[in-house]
Amino acid sequence: MKKRGMRRQLTGVVISDKMDKTVVVIVERLVKHSIYHKYIRRQNRFAAHDENNSCRIGDKVRIIESRPLSKTKRWRINKIIEKAV
């Protein structure tokens, strides 16, 4: 049996859970501006597969790369790090 390669893992916050078995996760990162040398926040939105519909808005989650599950879903929820209050 083949071993899987290192899959990308990202940490973000759930911003939408309206779909069935799918959540939208926003991942924030800091990038340095090339001219002004100031750090800027950049955001990416990822549709992630949530098999048990266990995630809610505001949850901090770890997502892991996977095979394409639909037109937009290429990520799965790996772990809920912190539940929203």
HUTA-V594419 format. One record per pair of residues at least 12 apart in sequence whose C-alpha atoms are under 10 Angstrom apart, sorted by sequence separation. I is the first residue (numbers start at 0). J is the second residue. D is the distance in Angstrom with one decimal. If there is no record, write none. Layout:
i:I j:J d:D
i:I j:J d:D
//
This chain:
i:11 j:23 d:9.6
i:12 j:24 d:5.4
i:13 j:25 d:6.4
i:28 j:40 d:5.7
i:29 j:41 d:6.1
i:62 j:74 d:6.2
i:63 j:75 d:5.4
i:64 j:76 d:9.1
i:11 j:24 d:5.9
i:12 j:25 d:5.4
i:13 j:26 d:9.1
i:27 j:40 d:6.5
i:28 j:41 d:5.4
i:29 j:42 d:8.9
i:49 j:62 d:9.9
i:61 j:74 d:9.9
i:62 j:75 d:5.5
i:63 j:76 d:6.5
i:64 j:77 d:9.3
i:10 j:24 d:8.6
i:11 j:25 d:5.4
i:12 j:26 d:6.8
i:27 j:41 d:5.7
i:28 j:42 d:6.5
i:48 j:62 d:8.9
i:61 j:75 d:8.6
i:62 j:76 d:4.6
i:63 j:77 d:5.9
i:9 j:24 d:9.7
i:10 j:25 d:8.6
i:11 j:26 d:4.4
i:12 j:27 d:8.9
i:26 j:41 d:8.3
i:27 j:42 d:4.5
i:28 j:43 d:8.6
i:47 j:62 d:7.1
i:48 j:63 d:9.8
i:61 j:76 d:6.2
i:62 j:77 d:5.2
i:63 j:78 d:9.1
i:9 j:25 d:9.8
i:10 j:26 d:6.3
i:11 j:27 d:6.9
i:26 j:42 d:5.6
i:27 j:43 d:6.6
i:46 j:62 d:9.7
i:47 j:63 d:8.7
i:60 j:76 d:6.9
i:61 j:77 d:5.5
i:62 j:78 d:7.2
i:9 j:26 d:7.2
i:10 j:27 d:8.4
i:11 j:28 d:9.7
i:25 j:42 d:6.5
i:26 j:43 d:5.3
i:27 j:44 d:9.0
i:45 j:62 d:9.0
i:47 j:64 d:9.1
i:48 j:65 d:9.5
i:60 j:77 d:7.5
i:61 j:78 d:5.2
i:62 j:79 d:9.0
i:9 j:27 d:9.5
i:10 j:28 d:9.9
i:25 j:43 d:5.6
i:26 j:44 d:6.4
i:47 j:65 d:9.5
i:60 j:78 d:5.8
i:61 j:79 d:6.4
i:24 j:43 d:8.2
i:25 j:44 d:4.5
i:26 j:45 d:7.8
i:59 j:78 d:8.9
i:60 j:79 d:4.5
i:61 j:80 d:6.8
i:24 j:44 d:5.6
i:25 j:45 d:6.4
i:48 j:68 d:7.9
i:59 j:79 d:6.2
i:60 j:80 d:5.2
i:61 j:81 d:9.8
i:23 j:44 d:6.5
i:24 j:45 d:5.2
i:25 j:46 d:9.0
i:47 j:68 d:9.2
i:48 j:69 d:9.5
i:58 j:79 d:7.0
i:59 j:80 d:5.5
i:60 j:81 d:6.9
i:23 j:45 d:5.6
i:24 j:46 d:6.3
i:54 j:76 d:8.8
i:58 j:80 d:7.6
i:59 j:81 d:5.0
i:60 j:82 d:8.6
i:22 j:45 d:8.3
i:23 j:46 d:4.6
i:24 j:47 d:6.9
i:46 j:69 d:9.7
i:53 j:76 d:9.7
i:58 j:81 d:5.8
i:59 j:82 d:6.5
i:22 j:46 d:5.8
i:23 j:47 d:6.2
i:46 j:70 d:9.9
i:47 j:71 d:8.7
i:48 j:72 d:6.8
i:54 j:78 d:9.8
i:55 j:79 d:9.9
i:57 j:81 d:8.8
i:58 j:82 d:4.7
i:59 j:83 d:7.5
i:21 j:46 d:6.6
i:22 j:47 d:5.4
i:23 j:48 d:9.0
i:46 j:71 d:6.4
i:47 j:72 d:5.7
i:48 j:73 d:8.1
i:49 j:74 d:9.4
i:50 j:75 d:8.5
i:54 j:79 d:7.5
i:57 j:82 d:7.3
i:58 j:83 d:4.8
i:21 j:47 d:5.6
i:22 j:48 d:6.6
i:23 j:49 d:9.9
i:45 j:71 d:8.2
i:46 j:72 d:5.1
i:47 j:73 d:6.8
i:48 j:74 d:6.2
i:49 j:75 d:6.5
i:50 j:76 d:8.3
i:53 j:79 d:8.8
i:56 j:82 d:9.0
i:57 j:83 d:5.0
i:58 j:84 d:8.6
i:20 j:47 d:8.5
i:21 j:48 d:4.8
i:22 j:49 d:6.6
i:45 j:72 d:7.5
i:46 j:73 d:7.2
i:47 j:74 d:4.6
i:48 j:75 d:4.5
i:49 j:76 d:5.7
i:55 j:82 d:7.9
i:56 j:83 d:7.1
i:57 j:84 d:8.0
i:20 j:48 d:5.9
i:21 j:49 d:5.2
i:45 j:73 d:8.1
i:46 j:74 d:6.7
i:47 j:75 d:4.9
i:48 j:76 d:6.0
i:49 j:77 d:8.9
i:54 j:82 d:8.2
i:55 j:83 d:7.3
i:56 j:84 d:9.9
i:19 j:48 d:9.2
i:20 j:49 d:4.7
i:21 j:50 d:7.7
i:45 j:74 d:7.3
i:46 j:75 d:8.4
i:47 j:76 d:6.1
i:48 j:77 d:9.4
i:54 j:83 d:9.2
i:14 j:44 d:9.0
i:16 j:46 d:10.0
i:19 j:49 d:8.3
i:20 j:50 d:5.2
i:21 j:51 d:9.5
i:22 j:52 d:8.4
i:45 j:75 d:9.7
i:46 j:76 d:9.7
i:47 j:77 d:9.6
i:11 j:42 d:9.7
i:13 j:44 d:9.5
i:15 j:46 d:9.3
i:18 j:49 d:9.8
i:19 j:50 d:8.8
i:20 j:51 d:6.7
i:21 j:52 d:7.5
i:22 j:53 d:9.8
i:11 j:43 d:9.4
i:12 j:44 d:9.7
i:13 j:45 d:9.5
i:19 j:51 d:9.3
i:20 j:52 d:5.3
i:22 j:54 d:7.4
i:24 j:56 d:9.2
i:11 j:44 d:9.1
i:13 j:46 d:9.7
i:16 j:49 d:9.3
i:19 j:52 d:7.1
i:20 j:53 d:8.7
i:21 j:54 d:9.1
i:22 j:55 d:8.3
i:23 j:56 d:9.1
i:24 j:57 d:9.5
i:11 j:45 d:9.3
i:13 j:47 d:9.5
i:18 j:52 d:9.1
i:20 j:54 d:9.3
i:22 j:56 d:8.7
i:24 j:58 d:9.3
i:25 j:59 d:9.7
i:26 j:60 d:9.8
i:17 j:52 d:9.9
i:24 j:59 d:8.8
i:25 j:60 d:9.9
i:26 j:61 d:9.8
i:9 j:45 d:10.0
i:16 j:52 d:8.2
i:24 j:60 d:8.0
i:26 j:62 d:9.8
i:16 j:53 d:9.4
i:24 j:61 d:9.3
i:16 j:54 d:7.2
i:17 j:55 d:9.3
i:24 j:62 d:8.4
i:15 j:54 d:9.3
i:16 j:55 d:6.1
i:17 j:56 d:9.3
i:15 j:55 d:7.7
i:16 j:56 d:6.3
i:13 j:54 d:7.4
i:14 j:55 d:8.2
i:15 j:56 d:5.8
i:16 j:57 d:9.8
i:12 j:54 d:10.0
i:13 j:55 d:6.8
i:14 j:56 d:5.2
i:15 j:57 d:8.6
i:12 j:55 d:9.6
i:13 j:56 d:5.1
i:14 j:57 d:6.3
i:12 j:56 d:7.7
i:13 j:57 d:5.3
i:14 j:58 d:8.3
i:12 j:57 d:5.8
i:13 j:58 d:5.5
i:14 j:59 d:9.8
i:11 j:57 d:9.5
i:12 j:58 d:5.6
i:13 j:59 d:6.6
i:11 j:58 d:8.4
i:12 j:59 d:4.6
i:13 j:60 d:7.2
i:11 j:59 d:5.7
i:12 j:60 d:6.1
i:10 j:59 d:7.2
i:11 j:60 d:5.6
i:12 j:61 d:8.7
i:23 j:72 d:9.6
i:10 j:60 d:5.7
i:11 j:61 d:6.5
i:22 j:72 d:9.6
i:24 j:74 d:9.8
i:9 j:60 d:8.4
i:10 j:61 d:4.5
i:11 j:62 d:7.8
i:21 j:72 d:8.2
i:9 j:61 d:5.7
i:10 j:62 d:6.3
i:24 j:76 d:9.4
i:8 j:61 d:6.7
i:9 j:62 d:5.4
i:10 j:63 d:9.0
i:21 j:74 d:9.8
i:22 j:75 d:9.4
i:8 j:62 d:5.6
i:9 j:63 d:6.6
i:21 j:75 d:8.9
i:22 j:76 d:8.7
i:7 j:62 d:8.4
i:8 j:63 d:4.6
i:9 j:64 d:8.6
i:21 j:76 d:9.3
i:7 j:63 d:5.8
i:8 j:64 d:6.6
i:6 j:63 d:6.6
i:7 j:64 d:5.5
i:6 j:64 d:5.6
i:7 j:65 d:8.9
i:5 j:64 d:9.4
i:6 j:65 d:7.7
i:9 j:74 d:9.6
i:8 j:74 d:9.1
i:10 j:76 d:9.9
i:7 j:74 d:9.4
i:8 j:75 d:9.7
i:9 j:76 d:9.9
i:10 j:77 d:9.8
i:12 j:79 d:9.8
i:8 j:76 d:9.8
i:9 j:77 d:9.7
i:10 j:78 d:9.5
i:12 j:80 d:9.8
i:8 j:77 d:8.6
i:10 j:79 d:9.7
i:11 j:80 d:9.6
i:12 j:81 d:9.4
i:10 j:80 d:8.8
i:13 j:83 d:9.5
i:12 j:83 d:9.6
//
